[in-house]
Each structure stands twice: as structure tokens, then as C-alpha cells.
Amino acid sequence: MTPKPTSVPELFAKYVISAVGREHPAAEARAISQAIGENLTQRRARVDEALNYYPLCERAWLYWSRDALDFITVRALRQATLGILSPPQIRNARDAAEAHSRCAVHLRLLDIAARRLEHMEEPWQLEAARHVTSATQKTLAVAAKIRPLKTMSALELGDGVASAADALTAAIRGGLVSDPAGEVGATLRGMRRC
């Protein structure tokens, strides 16, 4: 039996619902499920799913990874990142490759911050920040391998979509996202624009 074709937004929603159902309070899980229902649209036409995947990568890079880094560095180093992240958007494999290498720098910064936070009251937040950054890096690694003229399916991008869902749910678990349902909705709306 061949797997049913799906879209990147549908696959992302499936992974988020699966993780949220296992790991989050019932009220929060209901709010996230409702946000998914309100923002997930069904499409009939087959499209190049890379068009949906790049906005997902951009959200992981510009929001979840940045918030995780800022959350920890503000506490440890008393210093937030300033300005926009480079690259400021993920529109192609080259942007994704650059952001992927920057995630490695973020992981090193988190290691430096960890040394200053040896007696942190909530060490799970540091682990959550590391997990978010590492999962974002995996998401970007998949995007960096997309060939320009090849049409991609959601199944081909599935590992990256799973990593993106993992990054978001880790950020939610770690308290790095103040409005989980709103973030899920914004992520799906970003992919819907394509």
C-alpha cells in the first residue's frame, strides 16, 4: 500500500498533535489542536512542497531558535542578540545552508552560557534551548539539500518536518514560547501563503 500523499503543513500538524498529546496539559493540547484546525487548509492541487517547507524552516530559524538562544544568553551572559539574524529569511537551499552553519555557532554559545549557569534554578530550560537549536539545525540541513529544479514531496521532506515539529514542541515544553497555540497557528499560516 502506498502512503497517502500529504502536504508539509498537514505532516507538521500531525507531528505536533502527536507530541502535544503525549507531553502537554490537556487544556494546552486542546488549544493547539484548535489552532491547527483553524489554520490548516486542504489543497487539492499538487505543489512543490519545498514552497511550504522553506517558510517552516524560516519560522524555526528566526523565531524558535532565536528565542531559545536569547532566553538563555540573557540569563547567563546578560546579553541579548541584537539586530536581525543572518540570513534574515529562508527562501532557498543556500539560505538554509547558511542558517544551518549559524545554528552550530548558536550551539557553541549555549555551551558557553551553560558554563555560567552551572547552578541554574531551571536547568531543563537550557536543555530545551539546546534541543530547539539542534532540531532547527536538522530541519535546515534537509532544506540545504533541496536541488533547485527538483519538485519535492512532503514525504521526501518528512525528516525535516519531524525535526521542525520537535523544535517547536521542545520550545513549548521549555517555556520558551509564551502562546503555543498562537505559534502553531502562525506557523501554519506562514506555510499557507505559498
Summary of the structure (lengths in Angstrom):
residues: 194
radius of gyration: 16.5
end to end distance: 29.9
largest distance: 54.9
contacts: 633
relative contact order: 0.21
helix: 68%
strand: 0%
